[in-house]
Amino acid sequence: MVTKLNIARLSLIAVASLTVGSCAMWPKLTPDSELTPSAKADIVCRTSDFEIAYACAFTANAELSKLVDDVGDYNRSSSYTAWLLGTATGGVLAFGGGEGALKGLAVGAGGLIGLNTIVNTDQQLLALTKAKRELSCVMAVSQQIHQASQSNAITGVSRAALAAVEKLNSARQQNIGEALSVPVTLKLEMEKYKAATEDLQFKSVSKASAAVANSVISADANIGLKLSSAIFNIRDGLRAELAGMAVSDQESMMEQRNHVVDMAGEIIRKRAEVRKQSDAAPVSSDPAQADVAAIAQQALNGSSGIEQSFKECVDPSTADALRG
């Protein structure tokens, strides 16, 4: 039979159960030494190998997702328990419950309030969510760099840029040879000067395009190590926040920006230079110059995913500063 006293006892049991299960509301990361790619426990995550580093990042991200869910589960359980205490108290008062039952419910409510004050799940959830967002960003940017470095669009740019410059030089040499057979005029000299000036502009475009491709390939050479380092730096920062050490939103944003800029900042600058040089070059129907323009577009297209993921992970002022 459910009595008024039993209602109070049930409410206290609910609070006690919430307290006993409170390890879930104190999020704790696994030790770094135990972080391994899924189903590969013998592989170390401090690595320069991109595939291993990315698998480790995936594991770390999954752990953060679970901790976010655990804190959410605690918040829901806490809300349900508060509702139960309120309902039970109302029932005892409405039906003339004894003083002992009311004291029991008061102790339960006080315990729940005290527990929630100590736990501060809102702060925990904020720290976990920021860490997860930061890790997701470095994963996205590093993956785009790695994919771009393997694509034909990037690997063929340097060779094509060199060939385009040789084609420019060859075309001009041919024009000079043809000009020797006709009388020198002011108009002819002006046309030669204009062609030489345009060639210099297109050579700058070609050089900038090759620099984008080389920057992507160079970034990929270190991307595994940078991703691996970012994983452990993010985890260290999260541990500090969960331990109650003050970490401002500004500091957290700067850390996120630094991780991503360290990976892709140079590529973004090189892409901005291609756009700048391409805008300075004239629209041309010259086949050799048209080849250079096509190569510039190839370099931009091949690295566009890097810039897109970069823009989604840094503040607009940082993205604008690097784009020039």
FILUMMAR-934043 format. One record per residue (C-alpha): x, y, z. Coordinates in Angstrom, 2 decimals, decimal comma. Example, Ala and Ser with C-alpha at 12.3 -4.5 7.8 and 13.67 -1.06 7.14 Angstrom:
       u       v       w
   12,30   -4,50    7,80
   13,67   -1,06    7,14
This chain:
       u       v       w
    0,00    0,00    0,00
    1,32    3,46   -0,96
    1,19    5,74    2,08
    2,24    9,35    2,53
    5,41    8,14    4,24
    6,11    5,78    1,37
    5,83    8,72   -1,06
    8,50   10,57    0,89
   10,69    7,46    1,01
   10,33    6,92   -2,73
   11,33   10,51   -3,38
   14,41   10,15   -1,17
   15,31    6,92   -2,96
   15,15    8,78   -6,27
   17,57   11,45   -4,99
   19,85    8,78   -3,56
   19,89    6,92   -6,89
   20,76   10,13   -8,71
   23,60   10,78   -6,25
   24,98    7,24   -6,46
   24,96    7,44  -10,27
   26,67   10,82  -10,25
   29,96    9,59  -11,78
   28,27   10,12  -15,17
   27,74   13,79  -14,38
   31,44   14,26  -13,57
   32,78   13,76  -17,10
   36,23   12,21  -17,20
   38,36   11,50  -20,25
   40,17    8,21  -20,57
   43,95    8,46  -19,96
   45,84    9,50  -23,08
   47,82    6,27  -22,95
   44,56    4,37  -23,48
   43,42    6,43  -26,48
   43,70    4,14  -29,52
   42,01    3,76  -32,90
   38,89    1,62  -32,72
   39,71   -2,11  -32,52
   43,46   -1,40  -32,77
   44,55   -1,28  -29,14
   48,21   -1,90  -29,97
   48,57    1,32  -32,04
   49,86    4,52  -30,41
   47,97    7,73  -31,16
   50,97   10,05  -30,86
   51,93    9,63  -34,49
   52,85   11,37  -37,73
   50,77    8,94  -39,80
   47,62   10,72  -40,97
   45,40    7,66  -41,24
   46,23    6,57  -37,68
   45,90   10,12  -36,34
   42,51   10,52  -38,01
   41,29    7,19  -36,60
   42,42    8,33  -33,14
   40,63   11,65  -33,61
   37,48    9,72  -34,54
   37,76    7,70  -31,30
   38,35   10,86  -29,25
   35,38   12,56  -30,91
   33,13    9,58  -30,15
   34,22    9,73  -26,50
   33,28   13,42  -26,34
   29,88   12,67  -27,89
   29,22   10,09  -25,19
   30,22   12,48  -22,41
   27,93   15,16  -23,86
   25,09   12,61  -23,85
   25,91   11,54  -20,26
   25,70   15,10  -18,97
   22,41   15,53  -20,85
   21,07   12,31  -19,28
   21,98   13,61  -15,82
   20,21   16,90  -16,50
   17,06   15,05  -17,56
   17,21   12,73  -14,52
   17,70   15,72  -12,26
   14,65   17,44  -13,78
   12,50   14,32  -13,36
   13,61   13,95   -9,72
   12,81   17,61   -9,03
    9,36   17,06  -10,54
    8,87   13,94   -8,37
    9,85   15,82   -5,21
    7,51   18,68   -6,07
    4,62   16,34   -6,82
    5,22   14,29   -3,67
    5,40   17,39   -1,49
    2,17   18,69   -2,97
    0,49   15,33   -2,32
    1,62   15,17    1,30
    0,42   18,71    1,95
   -2,89   18,14    0,19
   -3,70   14,96    2,11
   -2,44   16,05    5,50
    0,88   14,24    5,57
    2,90   14,09    8,75
    5,77   16,35    9,72
    8,27   13,49    9,26
    7,28   12,99    5,64
    7,63   16,70    4,91
   11,06   16,78    6,58
   12,15   13,84    4,46
   11,04   15,56    1,29
   12,76   18,78    2,36
   16,02   16,87    2,90
   15,65   15,30   -0,55
   15,01   18,63   -2,26
   17,92   20,23   -0,42
   20,19   17,37   -1,42
   19,22   17,69   -5,07
   19,81   21,45   -5,08
   23,17   21,02   -3,36
   24,22   18,27   -5,77
   23,37   20,38   -8,81
   25,22   23,35   -7,37
   28,41   21,29   -6,96
   28,18   19,53  -10,31
   27,51   22,64  -12,48
   26,50   20,63  -15,52
   25,92   23,74  -17,65
   29,62   24,58  -17,43
   30,58   20,96  -18,11
   28,32   20,81  -21,15
   29,78   24,05  -22,49
   33,36   22,77  -22,08
   32,58   19,42  -23,70
   30,70   21,01  -26,60
   33,53   23,46  -27,30
   36,12   20,67  -27,24
   34,02   18,56  -29,58
   33,56   21,46  -31,99
   37,29   22,19  -31,96
   38,21   18,56  -32,58
   35,64   18,31  -35,39
   37,21   21,37  -37,01
   40,78   20,09  -37,02
   39,52   16,76  -38,32
   37,66   18,45  -41,20
   40,55   20,75  -42,18
   43,19   18,04  -41,97
   41,07   15,66  -44,02
   40,57   18,28  -46,74
   44,34   18,92  -46,88
   45,11   15,22  -47,13
   42,51   14,62  -49,83
   43,61   17,65  -51,86
   47,26   16,59  -51,75
   46,33   13,26  -53,33
   44,13   14,74  -56,09
   45,22   15,12  -59,70
   44,03   18,73  -59,59
   46,85   19,57  -57,16
   49,58   17,08  -58,02
   49,59   18,18  -61,67
   49,64   21,95  -61,10
   53,40   22,55  -60,70
   54,29   20,62  -63,84
   51,51   22,29  -65,84
   52,54   25,75  -64,59
   56,12   25,17  -65,72
   54,94   23,97  -69,14
   52,70   27,03  -69,49
   55,60   29,39  -68,82
   57,71   27,57  -71,42
   54,84   27,94  -73,87
   54,69   31,69  -73,14
   58,43   32,06  -73,76
   58,25   30,04  -76,96
   55,35   32,12  -78,30
   57,20   35,36  -77,64
   60,37   34,09  -79,29
   58,33   33,24  -82,35
   56,80   36,73  -82,38
   60,24   38,30  -82,13
   61,46   36,24  -85,09
   58,49   37,34  -87,16
   59,01   40,99  -86,19
   62,58   40,98  -87,50
   61,28   40,56  -91,04
   59,18   43,75  -90,97
   60,17   47,41  -90,54
   60,35   48,72  -86,98
   57,48   51,05  -86,15
   56,29   52,72  -82,98
   53,09   50,68  -83,11
   55,05   47,43  -83,37
   57,29   48,38  -80,45
   54,27   49,27  -78,33
   52,67   45,91  -79,12
   55,87   44,08  -78,15
   56,08   46,01  -74,87
   52,43   45,27  -74,09
   52,88   41,56  -74,82
   56,01   41,39  -72,63
   54,22   43,15  -69,76
   51,25   40,80  -70,00
   53,56   37,79  -70,06
   55,14   38,92  -66,80
   51,71   39,17  -65,22
   50,76   35,69  -66,38
   54,09   34,30  -65,20
   53,24   35,69  -61,75
   49,89   33,90  -61,93
   51,66   30,68  -62,91
   54,13   31,01  -60,04
   51,36   31,67  -57,51
   49,39   28,66  -58,77
   52,38   26,35  -58,32
   52,88   27,80  -54,83
   49,33   26,77  -53,85
   49,92   23,19  -54,97
   53,32   23,02  -53,28
   51,83   24,45  -50,08
   49,11   21,79  -50,01
   51,62   18,99  -50,58
   53,97   20,44  -47,94
   51,12   20,76  -45,42
   50,13   17,15  -46,00
   53,66   15,99  -45,19
   53,14   17,17  -41,58
   49,38   16,89  -41,28
   49,38   13,62  -39,33
   51,66   15,04  -36,65
   49,70   18,31  -36,45
   46,41   16,45  -36,12
   47,84   14,14  -33,47
   49,22   17,09  -31,48
   45,90   18,94  -31,76
   44,01   15,94  -30,36
   46,08   15,85  -27,17
   46,18   19,65  -26,79
   42,37   19,77  -27,00
   42,07   16,97  -24,44
   44,50   18,74  -22,08
   42,49   21,95  -22,36
   39,24   20,11  -21,67
   40,68   18,41  -18,59
   41,70   21,83  -17,27
   38,18   23,19  -17,78
   36,51   20,16  -16,19
   38,85   20,47  -13,22
   37,55   23,98  -12,66
   40,50   25,89  -14,03
   39,38   29,16  -15,59
   39,50   29,09  -19,38
   37,73   31,99  -21,07
   35,70   31,72  -24,26
   38,25   34,01  -25,89
   41,13   31,70  -24,94
   39,20   28,69  -26,21
   38,44   30,42  -29,51
   42,11   31,42  -29,91
   43,23   27,83  -29,33
   40,79   26,56  -31,92
   41,92   29,23  -34,39
   45,60   28,45  -33,77
   45,16   24,72  -34,41
   43,38   25,32  -37,70
   45,61   28,21  -38,87
   48,68   26,10  -38,13
   47,33   23,45  -40,49
   45,96   25,53  -43,34
   46,93   29,19  -42,88
   49,74   29,14  -45,45
   47,51   27,50  -48,05
   44,85   30,18  -47,55
   47,47   32,92  -48,03
   48,75   31,29  -51,23
   45,21   31,00  -52,59
   44,69   34,72  -51,93
   47,84   35,48  -53,93
   46,54   33,48  -56,92
   43,31   35,49  -56,88
   45,25   38,75  -56,58
   47,56   37,96  -59,50
   44,72   36,60  -61,64
   42,69   39,77  -61,10
   45,71   41,87  -62,15
   46,20   39,91  -65,38
   44,17   41,01  -68,42
   41,52   38,94  -70,14
   43,37   37,33  -73,02
   42,71   35,20  -76,07
   46,38   34,30  -76,35
   46,55   30,46  -76,09
   49,61   30,43  -73,83
   48,13   33,03  -71,49
   44,79   31,19  -71,49
   46,61   28,04  -70,37
   48,01   29,91  -67,37
   44,55   31,18  -66,43
   43,18   27,63  -66,60
   45,98   26,33  -64,36
   45,22   29,04  -61,79
   41,60   27,95  -61,72
   42,71   24,34  -61,34
   44,83   25,22  -58,30
   41,94   27,12  -56,73
   39,42   24,38  -57,44
   41,73   21,67  -56,12
   42,19   23,44  -52,78
   38,71   24,96  -52,39
   37,60   22,36  -49,81
   40,46   23,43  -47,54
   39,38   27,05  -47,57
   35,72   26,16  -47,02
   36,45   24,00  -43,97
   38,88   26,68  -42,73
   36,25   29,44  -42,95
   33,78   27,33  -40,97
   36,30   26,88  -38,14
   37,78   30,34  -37,55
   36,37   33,75  -36,79
   35,65   35,92  -39,87
   38,43   38,41  -39,03
   41,07   35,65  -39,13
   39,75   34,29  -42,44
   39,68   37,80  -43,97
   43,20   38,61  -42,73
   44,66   35,51  -44,36
   42,72   36,02  -47,59
   44,24   39,48  -47,90
